[in-house]
Amino acid sequence: MKDDRLLQLGQKIRYERMKRGLSQEALEELSSVSRRTISEIERGNADIRYTNLYQIAGAFNLPICELLNFKL
């Protein structure tokens, strides 16, 4: 069973990525997080590591706390 919080975080990351018109490959280049990992995170299939969260937030130029705000 998937953790709802992981699903929400994945949805938030996907939302922020799409809002910026980025593909998963483009986010990979900006964040140094592999496209496969990004895909797993967005689907809620991966328990995101802090370092990946930090890198993705940096690629979006957002504080981590903004990614953890699940209101879309």
Backbone torsions as a table, in degrees:
resi	resn	phi	psi	omega
1	MET	NA	132.8	-179.7
2	LYS	-77.2	145.5	176.8
3	ASP	-78.8	125.7	-178.8
4	ASP	-57.5	-34.8	-179.9
5	ARG	-66.8	-37.0	176.9
6	LEU	-67.7	-38.2	176.3
7	LEU	-63.0	-44.0	-180.0
8	GLN	-64.4	-42.5	178.7
9	LEU	-63.9	-43.3	177.8
10	GLY	-61.2	-41.6	178.0
11	GLN	-64.8	-39.1	179.3
12	LYS	-65.4	-43.0	179.0
13	ILE	-64.7	-43.7	178.1
14	ARG	-61.9	-43.2	178.6
15	TYR	-58.2	-48.4	-179.4
16	GLU	-64.6	-37.9	178.7
17	ARG	-65.5	-47.4	-178.6
18	MET	-66.8	-38.4	178.8
19	LYS	-58.2	-32.2	-179.5
20	ARG	-91.9	0.6	179.3
21	GLY	68.9	30.9	-178.1
22	LEU	-99.6	140.7	169.3
23	SER	-82.7	168.3	176.0
24	GLN	-63.1	-34.9	178.4
25	GLU	-64.9	-40.3	178.6
26	ALA	-66.7	-40.4	177.0
27	LEU	-64.9	-35.7	176.5
28	GLU	-58.8	-45.6	179.9
29	GLU	-64.3	-40.1	-178.3
30	LEU	-74.2	-31.5	-171.6
31	SER	-107.3	-15.9	-173.5
32	SER	64.6	21.5	172.3
33	VAL	-102.7	130.0	-174.4
34	SER	-60.2	149.7	178.6
35	ARG	-58.8	-38.6	179.5
36	ARG	-62.8	-43.1	178.4
37	THR	-64.7	-42.5	177.5
38	ILE	-59.0	-44.7	178.9
39	SER	-60.5	-45.6	179.0
40	GLU	-62.8	-41.4	178.9
41	ILE	-63.9	-47.1	-177.6
42	GLU	-62.2	-30.0	179.1
43	ARG	-88.3	-1.8	179.9
44	GLY	76.5	18.8	-177.8
45	ASN	-95.7	-1.8	-177.6
46	ALA	-131.8	137.0	173.7
47	ASP	-82.0	105.7	-171.1
48	ILE	-66.1	133.7	175.7
49	ARG	-78.7	151.5	-179.9
50	TYR	-57.3	-42.4	-178.1
51	THR	-62.1	-38.5	177.4
52	ASN	-67.5	-42.1	177.7
53	LEU	-60.6	-43.6	179.2
54	TYR	-62.1	-43.8	-179.2
55	GLN	-68.2	-40.7	179.1
56	ILE	-67.1	-44.6	177.7
57	ALA	-59.6	-41.4	177.8
58	GLY	-62.9	-39.0	178.4
59	ALA	-63.7	-32.7	177.9
60	PHE	-86.5	-5.8	-175.6
61	ASN	58.7	43.9	179.9
62	LEU	-125.1	149.7	169.9
63	PRO	-71.1	150.6	179.9
64	ILE	-54.2	-39.1	-178.2
65	CYS	-59.4	-28.3	177.7
66	GLU	-68.4	-37.0	176.8
67	LEU	-68.5	-28.4	-179.5
68	LEU	-84.9	-2.3	173.7
69	ASN	-87.6	105.8	-170.9
70	PHE	-84.9	3.9	177.4
71	LYS	-75.8	118.7	-177.3
72	LEU	-99.0	NA	NA
